[in-house]
Amino acid sequence: MPDGTSVIYVFGEGPTDIGRSSDLEPPHDGVVGVLTHALCGKPPTMLVQRRRFATLQGKGLWQKVRFAKQQATRGRSVGAVFVVDSEGGSKELKHKSAQLHKGRDSYLPEFPMAIGVAHPCIESWLLADASAIQRALGLTVTPAVPNDPETLPAPCKNRTENPKSKLAQIGGSTKQAPSAEENAQIAREMNDMPLVRARCPRSFAPFADEVERHIRPLF
């Protein structure tokens, strides 16, 4: 690990959330790491270690968060970030949020860990910034995006009208979802966090608060 750098463990569900690389490197890939870096003021000393959170057969989400925190503390990191999709409505959002808090608080509560539930999925956060989408995808005009992307149904509830499919449609793709690389590029172009907070008040705003409270002071 280079001198003067600090490692954050980033836990998520797949390539869009955390990126594809398992190497220790700057947070340029994976939506969660990129947005965490931005919310911390883009410190040049931040490195991320990406991990897909463990399945842990028969265990609840809170136990997966606890295990992730154990991994982070044993990996010589200074903090951790854990994000999941709600994949549902208000009930699922509330339940998963409670599970994340329980898991985080059950092990070394003094160790810095930011938690978040993207609602209904992390692409909702990307949909909040039309200008970033335009720059990332090389569009000639700023696309029309939903004013409240968190009200869109989860992909598992509606395969054609959800945040993933909306982003794909904006990019001119017939796929059901953009690629992980396209999503990461949108995240890298996002520079108006107050806008994203305003358009995603139920999930991004609390996540941003978590990062600014627990992770940003480390840099």
ZIMO-V455827 format. One record per backbone hydrogen bond with DSSP energy under -1.0 kcal/mol. CO is the residue of the C=O (numbers start at 0). NH is the residue of the N-H. Records with the same first field share a line. If there is no record, write none. Layout:
# ZIMO-V455827
CO: NH  NH
This chain:
# ZIMO-V455827
1: 4
5: 46
6: 77
7: 48
8: 80
9: 50
10: 82
11: 52
13: 17
14: 18
15: 30
16: 31
24: 47
25: 27
29: 33
30: 34
31: 35
32: 36
33: 37
34: 38
35: 39
36: 41
37: 40
42: 45
44: 5
46: 7
47: 24
48: 9
50: 11
55: 58
59: 63
60: 64
61: 65
62: 66
63: 67
64: 68
65: 69
66: 70
67: 71
68: 72
69: 73
71: 76
78: 8
79: 113
80: 10
81: 115
83: 117
88: 92
89: 93
90: 94
91: 95
92: 96
93: 97
94: 98
95: 99
96: 100
97: 101
98: 102
99: 103
100: 104
107: 110
111: 79
113: 81
115: 83
117: 85
119: 86
120: 123
121: 125
122: 126
125: 128
128: 132
129: 133
130: 134
131: 135
132: 136
133: 138
147: 150
148: 151
153: 156  157
161: 165
162: 166
163: 167
164: 168
165: 169
166: 170
167: 172
168: 171
178: 182
179: 183
180: 184
181: 185
182: 186
183: 187
184: 188
186: 189
191: 195
192: 196
193: 197
194: 198
195: 199
199: 204
202: 206
203: 207
204: 208
205: 209
206: 210
207: 211
208: 212
209: 213
210: 214  215
214: 217
215: 218
